[in-house]
Amino acid sequence: MPFIIMLSAVFFNLVNAGLNGYWLGFAAPAYPENWMADPRFIVGGLIFIGGFVINQMADKKLISLRKGGNMGYFNPGGGLFNYISCPNFFGEIIEWSGFAIMAWNLPAFSFAVWTAANLIPRALDHHKWYKSYFREEYPKSRKAVIPFLL
């Protein structure tokens, strides 16, 4: 991984974590006492958990491809890999969108938007690479990051 990519990821997370931490810790008005019963909190929490599960399952699948010292590149399949090239990115976008709904504030929304703005181009690039590397055996109907759409 290029050093500049690592630095930009650190910067991205410092800014987003800083904005969210400052807002939630110091600047935000207090949430109402019944906030955790609010539909935004409940729905956002369920979306966050769904995205987390998608992300973890996709990462586990990718890691399992290297089990037993397997080297080289593999065409992952099964689960959401049947529909999209990067279900781990899709899961992360879903996660932070759920957090934005759950927290219901501008910094959380900003984090969700910037996460999508970061991961969608990466997914498109991964998808392009998969299609060129695996040519004939890569499913033609598989999208990059959003099932059936993108």
C-alpha positions in Angstrom: 0.0 0.0 0.0 1.4 3.4 -0.9 2.4 5.5 2.1 0.3 8.5 0.9 -2.8 6.3 0.9 -2.1 5.3 4.5 -1.6 8.9 5.5 -4.8 10.0 3.8 -6.8 7.3 5.6 -5.3 8.4 8.9 -6.2 12.0 8.1 -9.7 11.0 7.0 -10.4 9.1 10.2 -8.9 11.8 12.4 -11.1 14.5 10.9 -14.2 12.4 11.0 -13.6 11.0 14.5 -12.6 14.4 15.7 -15.8 16.0 14.3 -18.1 13.3 15.7 -16.3 13.1 19.1 -16.3 16.9 19.5 -20.0 17.1 18.5 -21.1 14.2 20.7 -18.9 15.1 23.6 -19.1 18.8 23.8 -21.1 20.7 21.2 -24.3 18.8 20.8 -27.4 19.6 22.7 -28.4 16.7 25.0 -30.4 14.0 23.4 -33.8 13.6 25.0 -34.0 10.9 27.8 -36.1 8.7 25.6 -33.8 9.0 22.5 -33.0 5.3 22.5 -36.7 4.6 22.0 -36.9 7.1 19.1 -37.5 5.4 15.7 -34.4 7.2 14.3 -32.2 5.6 16.9 -33.8 2.1 16.5 -33.9 2.1 12.7 -30.4 3.6 12.5 -29.1 1.0 15.0 -30.6 -1.9 13.0 -29.1 -0.5 9.8 -25.7 -0.1 11.5 -25.8 -3.7 12.8 -26.9 -5.0 9.3 -24.0 -3.1 7.7 -21.6 -4.4 10.3 -22.7 -8.0 9.7 -22.3 -7.6 5.9 -18.9 -6.0 6.4 -17.7 -8.8 8.7 -19.0 -11.6 6.6 -17.3 -10.2 3.5 -14.0 -9.6 5.3 -14.2 -13.2 6.7 -14.8 -14.5 3.1 -11.8 -12.5 1.7 -9.5 -13.7 4.5 -10.6 -17.3 4.0 -9.4 -17.2 0.4 -5.8 -17.1 1.8 -6.3 -20.0 4.2 -3.7 -22.7 4.1 -1.1 -20.4 2.6 -2.9 -19.9 -0.7 -1.3 -17.3 -2.8 -2.4 -15.4 -5.8 -5.7 -13.8 -6.7 -9.1 -15.3 -6.3 -12.5 -14.6 -7.6 -14.7 -14.5 -4.5 -18.2 -15.9 -4.7 -21.1 -16.7 -2.4 -23.2 -14.3 -0.4 -23.2 -10.8 -1.6 -20.1 -11.6 -3.7 -22.6 -13.1 -6.1 -24.0 -9.6 -6.7 -21.2 -7.1 -6.0 -17.5 -7.1 -6.1 -17.0 -5.2 -2.8 -19.6 -6.2 -0.2 -17.2 -5.2 2.5 -17.3 -1.6 1.2 -21.1 -1.8 0.8 -21.4 -3.0 4.4 -19.3 -0.1 5.7 -21.3 2.4 3.7 -24.5 0.9 5.3 -22.9 0.9 8.7 -22.1 4.6 8.7 -25.4 5.5 7.1 -27.1 3.7 10.0 -24.9 5.6 12.5 -25.9 8.9 10.8 -29.6 8.0 11.2 -29.0 6.8 14.8 -27.1 9.9 15.9 -29.2 12.3 13.7 -26.6 15.1 13.5 -24.5 16.8 10.8 -21.1 15.4 11.7 -22.5 11.8 11.6 -24.1 12.6 8.2 -20.8 14.0 7.0 -19.0 10.8 8.0 -21.5 8.7 6.1 -21.2 10.9 3.0 -17.4 11.0 3.1 -17.3 7.2 3.6 -19.4 6.7 0.5 -17.4 9.2 -1.4 -14.2 7.3 -0.4 -15.4 3.8 -0.9 -17.5 4.0 -4.0 -14.6 5.0 -6.3 -12.4 2.4 -4.7 -15.1 -0.3 -5.3 -15.4 0.9 -9.0 -11.7 0.5 -9.3 -11.7 -3.0 -7.7 -14.5 -4.0 -9.9 -12.7 -2.9 -13.0 -9.6 -4.8 -11.9 -11.6 -8.0 -11.2 -13.2 -7.8 -14.6 -9.9 -7.4 -16.4 -8.0 -10.0 -14.4 -10.7 -12.7 -14.4 -12.1 -11.8 -17.8 -14.2 -14.8 -18.8 -15.0 -16.3 -15.4 -16.1 -13.0 -13.8 -19.9 -12.8 -13.7 -21.2 -10.2 -16.2 -24.2 -9.3 -14.0 -22.0 -8.6 -10.9 -22.0 -4.9 -10.0 -19.3 -3.0 -8.1 -20.7 -1.9 -4.7 -24.6 -1.6 -4.8 -26.5 -4.8 -5.7 -28.3 -4.5 -9.1 -27.3 -0.7 -9.4 -23.7 0.3 -9.3 
